[in-house]
Amino acid sequence: MALSSTSIHLSWEGLLSRQELITHYKLVYSSAEDSNDEPGETDVNVVENHYTIKGLLKFHKYRLRVVAFSQNGPGRSSEEEICQTFSDGND
């Protein structure tokens, strides 16, 4: 969910079975628009089940997904979500 014109806050749960202990998550995001201003996919390792992405472009759409990791490696990826930052004035 957009938090401001340059940030998006995400939270998630239930990406692995209850028997597996989650060690961390990988948040993967990229521009959902046809733009040369943004790099390809960016990934961030996260310990909690929430994260705020900062420094994004104003009024821009992003593709977002999360992968949970256990001691056995990565689980399946969440479904991709599209989120758009606000146009301006909400920083």
C-alpha positions as CSV (number, residue, x, y, z in Angstrom):
1,M,0.0,0.0,0.0
2,A,1.3,3.4,-0.9
3,L,2.5,5.3,2.1
4,S,3.6,8.5,0.4
5,S,4.6,9.8,-3.1
6,T,8.0,8.1,-2.7
7,S,7.3,5.1,-0.4
8,I,5.3,1.9,-0.2
9,H,4.7,-0.1,2.9
10,L,4.1,-3.9,2.7
11,S,3.1,-6.6,5.2
12,W,2.4,-10.3,4.6
13,E,1.9,-13.6,6.3
14,G,1.5,-17.3,5.7
15,L,4.1,-17.9,2.9
16,L,5.3,-21.3,4.3
17,S,3.7,-24.2,6.1
18,R,3.4,-23.9,9.8
19,Q,5.9,-26.6,10.3
20,E,8.8,-24.6,8.8
21,L,10.5,-21.9,10.7
22,I,11.0,-18.8,8.5
23,T,14.5,-17.5,8.7
24,H,13.9,-14.4,6.5
25,Y,12.0,-13.0,3.5
26,K,13.1,-11.7,0.2
27,L,11.1,-8.7,-1.1
28,V,11.4,-8.3,-4.9
29,Y,10.2,-5.2,-6.7
30,S,10.5,-3.5,-10.0
31,S,8.8,-0.8,-12.1
32,A,5.5,-1.9,-13.6
33,E,5.8,0.9,-16.2
34,D,7.7,1.2,-19.4
35,S,10.5,3.4,-18.1
36,N,14.3,3.7,-18.6
37,D,14.5,5.7,-15.3
38,E,14.3,2.6,-13.1
39,P,16.7,-0.4,-12.9
40,G,15.5,-4.0,-13.3
41,E,14.4,-6.0,-10.3
42,T,15.6,-5.0,-6.8
43,D,15.6,-7.5,-4.0
44,V,15.8,-6.8,-0.2
45,N,16.3,-9.4,2.5
46,V,13.9,-8.7,5.4
47,V,13.7,-10.4,8.8
48,E,10.2,-9.1,9.8
49,N,6.9,-9.7,7.9
50,H,6.7,-6.0,6.9
51,Y,8.9,-3.5,5.1
52,T,8.8,0.1,3.8
53,I,10.4,0.7,0.4
54,K,11.7,4.3,0.2
55,G,13.1,6.5,-2.5
56,L,10.6,5.5,-5.2
57,L,9.4,7.6,-8.1
58,K,6.3,9.8,-7.6
59,F,3.0,8.5,-9.0
60,H,4.7,5.4,-10.3
61,K,3.5,1.8,-10.4
62,Y,5.6,-1.1,-9.0
63,R,5.4,-4.9,-9.2
64,L,6.0,-6.5,-5.7
65,R,6.3,-10.0,-4.5
66,V,7.7,-11.8,-1.4
67,V,9.5,-15.1,-1.0
68,A,9.8,-16.7,2.4
69,F,13.0,-18.7,3.3
70,S,13.4,-21.5,5.8
71,Q,16.4,-23.6,6.7
72,N,15.5,-25.7,3.7
73,G,15.8,-22.7,1.3
74,P,13.2,-20.6,-0.5
75,G,9.5,-21.3,-0.6
76,R,7.2,-20.4,-3.4
77,S,6.8,-16.7,-4.3
78,S,3.7,-14.8,-3.3
79,E,1.4,-13.6,-6.1
80,E,2.7,-10.4,-7.7
81,E,0.9,-7.3,-6.6
82,I,0.9,-3.9,-8.3
83,C,1.0,-0.8,-6.2
84,Q,1.3,2.9,-7.1
85,T,2.9,5.7,-5.1
86,F,1.0,8.9,-4.6
87,S,1.3,11.8,-7.0
88,D,2.7,14.4,-4.6
89,G,2.5,16.1,-1.2
90,N,2.2,13.1,1.0
91,D,5.9,12.7,2.0
